[in-house]
Amino acid sequence: QLQLVESGGGLVQPGGSLRLSCAASGFTLDYYAIGWFRQAPGKEREGVSCISSSDGSTYYADSVKGRFTISRDNAKNTVYLQMNSLKPEDTAVYYCAADPLLFRLCVLSNSRYDYWGQGTQVTVSS
């Protein structure tokens, strides 16, 4: 059974850091493009970052460039999102998602991804 589980969310002060994890089971995560998305209350889900399976290329939304870093640990079948210099506007539920097709370049579009985790809450507040 294919499953994605996010962890690492929490409450952090502005300027702080968190590292989110997306652990996969039932499939080899390295073969698939993985995206991180977030949804704040009253807003649509938006793409934050993604990492391709074909060449390992990464992409970031303009709002997080220079602050967030996506990476893979194939031995742990896990993708991470390191979030630094967090701002109150980063507050949201963060989801990871997997592209259902093998070895594609990633895109920050909800429609590309079929498999989603349950989400983890990130709150940035003083």
VENZI-V967088 format. One record per run of one state. SS is the DSSP state (H for helix, E for strand, - for the rest). FROM is the first residue (numbers start at 1). LEN is the number of residues. If there is no record, write none. Layout:
SS&FROM&LEN  SS&FROM&LEN
This chain:
-&1&2  E&3&5  -&8&2  E&10&3  -&13&5  E&18&8  -&26&3  H&29&3  E&32&8  -&40&6  E&46&6  -&52&6  E&58&3  -&61&7  E&68&6  H&74&3  -&77&1  E&78&6  -&84&4  H&88&3  -&91&1  E&92&11  -&103&7  H&110&3  E&113&4  -&117&3  E&120&5  -&125&2
